[in-house]
Amino acid sequence: MYIAVSKTIHSSQSIPPFWRNNPQMQRAFHWIRRNPEAWHFIVNLAKREASLQRRTSIQWIIEETRRRRFKARNGQPLGINNSLSPAFARLLILEVPEIRPYIKTRCSSVDDLRHGYL
């Protein structure tokens, strides 16, 4: 498993409190745990785009991941539900802070505006 993600998912200090009980974030954590190679690819792609100072989107990153044809545990093609995009974007920013200026996020149900988590 990708170590930084593992620490993020299992460390209560790293995860904003609102995310711990958010169903969409929980589905994203579950997906990452089950697909560490694909998440590693997503993180590395974000790092590359940030190093090139190139604007990107979580949707483009997900599409690039789909093109790689990762396999799920059952051997079937890996599915990435678009509804996970907002959660993935937030986790990616947490994991790769340098991507923040280059990736756009919109207000989502994964955000807790009362505490400024965006």
C-alpha positions as CSV (number, residue, x, y, z in Angstrom):
1,M,0.0,0.0,0.0
2,Y,1.2,3.5,-0.7
3,I,2.7,4.5,2.6
4,A,1.6,8.2,2.8
5,V,-2.0,7.3,2.0
6,S,-1.9,4.5,4.5
7,K,-0.7,7.0,7.2
8,T,-3.3,9.5,6.1
9,I,-6.1,7.0,6.2
10,H,-5.1,5.5,9.5
11,S,-3.9,8.6,11.3
12,S,-6.7,10.5,13.0
13,Q,-4.4,13.6,13.3
14,S,-4.1,13.9,9.5
15,I,-7.7,13.7,8.6
16,P,-10.0,16.7,9.3
17,P,-12.7,15.5,11.8
18,F,-15.6,16.1,9.4
19,W,-14.1,13.7,6.9
20,R,-13.9,10.8,9.3
21,N,-17.7,10.3,9.3
22,N,-18.4,11.5,5.8
23,P,-19.8,8.7,3.6
24,Q,-18.2,9.9,0.4
25,M,-14.8,10.2,2.1
26,Q,-15.2,6.8,3.6
27,R,-15.9,5.3,0.1
28,A,-12.8,7.1,-1.2
29,F,-10.7,5.7,1.7
30,H,-12.0,2.2,0.9
31,W,-11.2,2.5,-2.8
32,I,-7.7,3.7,-2.0
33,R,-7.1,0.8,0.4
34,R,-8.3,-1.7,-2.3
35,N,-6.4,-0.1,-5.2
36,P,-3.0,1.1,-3.8
37,E,-1.2,0.8,-7.2
38,A,-3.8,3.0,-8.9
39,W,-3.7,5.6,-6.1
40,H,0.1,5.6,-6.3
41,F,-0.2,6.4,-10.0
42,I,-2.7,9.2,-9.2
43,V,-0.3,10.7,-6.7
44,N,2.7,10.5,-9.0
45,L,0.8,12.0,-11.8
46,A,-0.2,14.9,-9.6
47,K,3.4,15.4,-8.5
48,R,4.5,15.5,-12.1
49,E,1.9,18.1,-13.1
50,A,2.8,20.2,-10.1
51,S,6.5,20.0,-10.9
52,L,5.7,21.2,-14.4
53,Q,3.5,24.0,-12.9
54,R,0.7,22.8,-15.2
55,R,-3.0,23.2,-14.3
56,T,-4.9,20.0,-14.2
57,S,-8.2,18.6,-12.9
58,I,-9.1,15.5,-10.9
59,Q,-11.3,14.4,-13.8
60,W,-8.3,14.4,-16.2
61,I,-6.2,12.5,-13.6
62,I,-8.9,9.9,-13.2
63,E,-9.2,9.5,-17.0
64,E,-5.5,9.0,-17.3
65,T,-5.7,6.4,-14.5
66,R,-8.5,4.6,-16.4
67,R,-6.4,4.6,-19.6
68,R,-3.7,2.6,-17.7
69,R,-6.1,-0.3,-17.4
70,F,-5.4,-1.2,-13.8
71,K,-7.0,-4.4,-12.6
72,A,-9.3,-4.8,-9.6
73,R,-8.6,-7.5,-7.1
74,N,-11.1,-9.8,-8.9
75,G,-9.1,-9.4,-12.2
76,Q,-11.7,-7.2,-13.8
77,P,-10.9,-3.7,-15.1
78,L,-10.6,-1.2,-12.3
79,G,-13.6,1.0,-11.9
80,I,-13.4,4.6,-10.7
81,N,-16.7,6.1,-9.9
82,N,-16.9,9.8,-10.8
83,S,-18.8,10.5,-7.6
84,L,-15.4,10.0,-5.8
85,S,-13.8,12.8,-7.7
86,P,-14.3,15.5,-5.0
87,A,-13.0,13.2,-2.2
88,F,-10.0,12.2,-4.3
89,A,-9.2,15.9,-5.1
90,R,-9.2,16.7,-1.3
91,L,-7.1,13.7,-0.5
92,L,-4.7,14.4,-3.3
93,I,-4.2,18.0,-2.0
94,L,-3.6,16.5,1.5
95,E,-1.1,14.0,0.0
96,V,0.5,16.4,-2.6
97,P,0.2,19.9,-1.2
98,E,2.2,21.3,-4.1
99,I,-0.7,20.5,-6.5
100,R,-3.0,22.9,-4.7
101,P,-2.3,25.9,-7.0
102,Y,-2.8,23.8,-10.1
103,I,-6.0,21.9,-9.3
104,K,-9.4,23.5,-9.1
105,T,-12.0,22.3,-6.5
106,R,-15.6,23.3,-6.1
107,C,-17.7,23.3,-3.0
108,S,-18.7,19.7,-2.3
109,S,-20.5,17.6,0.3
110,V,-17.0,16.5,1.5
111,D,-16.2,20.0,2.6
112,D,-17.0,21.3,6.1
113,L,-17.3,25.0,5.5
114,R,-17.9,25.7,9.2
115,H,-14.2,24.8,9.8
116,G,-12.7,26.0,6.6
117,Y,-11.9,22.6,5.1
118,L,-11.8,23.0,1.3
